[in-house]
Amino acid sequence: MTSSHIMELVHVIRQELNLTRGVPPKLETAYEHNDGSLHLVVCDRAEKSLLLGPGGRIAAELAKRTGRKITIYGADEILLRKHRLRLTLSRIEEVAPELTSLQSQVLNCLRYLIEQELSYPNQQIHVDSSIGQNLKVSLAFSGGIDSTAAAMILKESGIIPIAVMVRMDHQFQNPRDIKLAEEWCAQQDIILERIDTANEFSDLVDRVDLGRIHPCGECHSLIIKRVSDFALQNNYEVLVTGELLPSGRQAIVLQEGLLIIHLPAALSLSKHRTEIKAEKSGKQLFRRKFGCNLVAKSHCQGWRTIGPSIFRVLRELEGGILTTGQGLDYIKDIVSSSARERGE
């Protein structure tokens, strides 16, 4: 499908929907992947906004009429993403002299994946299951979208992920979510190791109940510490996480001999990309929910805890991880969870 044909359709759709404000958007390039999906590149964020339309209405109608899955990019977003990917490559070179043989092999796999991402969306990502050579790594696994996507990226690359889940009580996790995560690992033939926490988080829960802290920062640190300790005690040299924010050089950390790779961040993936990857693996996607049960409970304390949650969403929005629609969904959930916890 040619760029001119696409823009003719866009012009008709804009007229029919009476969405004709501004200068008509200009399409720089259109890439068609082997799966039939269309990837449209416009010059910047403002052009992208006009091509999407309010609430994505123009893009949705374009997808309907072409029968294709459509993704729209600003050229400025692609430039920023490539800059971050090259920063991650530079970090690989920084840590290379300090690595073990296995760690070097894992980072060689990551280097291959980054080179693939640098050619995206011009070319479809080529999956090569031979590059991982059945290397084993530990994976901090919550069963959420991002750690699920990380697990699939590893598996598709021929790396064997050993999923490590920190088991926490109902104040953090719903039993149904834990069961779904366990079933998903079984379906994917991924070994799942569980770490029991006993009463390690009780002090945190008490302070949240008293309105003294927002739980995310401290809880995250405790979980990473427990998973890192597990990895070291069981002779895993690499720990992979599903984190999205620490991109560029911050995506790779060498700590006490343990190589920590925040995989989606290292590949500069968006939440949209991790959602697609997780859904293709068979994970059920429900409505977007911000944080765990304890975070939702903390929101009844008012702005002291609502503010940091919204700030987190804004950071991910600013970082290009979330779309405005995704960000709005999470903020709505934060506000509604506050009302629910107060019984409103």
Secondary structure, DSSP 4 states (H G I P E B T S, - for coil): --HHHHHHHHHHHHHHTT---SSPP-EEEEEE-TTS-EEEEESSHHHHHHHH-GGGHHHHHHHHHHTS-EEEEEHHHHHHHHHHHHHHHHHHHHHGGG--HHHHHHHHHHHHHHHHHHTTTTSPPPP-TTTTTT-EEEEE--SSHHHHHHHHHHHHTT-EEEEEEEE--TTT--HHHHHHHHHHHHHTT--EEEEE-TTTTHHHHHHHHTT---SHHHHHHHHHHHHHHHHHHTT--EEEE---SS-GGGGEEEETTEEEEEHHHHTT--HHHHHHHHHHTTPPP-S---S-HHHHHHGGG-HHHHHHHHHHHHHHHHTTSS-HHHHHHHHHHHHHHHHHHTT-
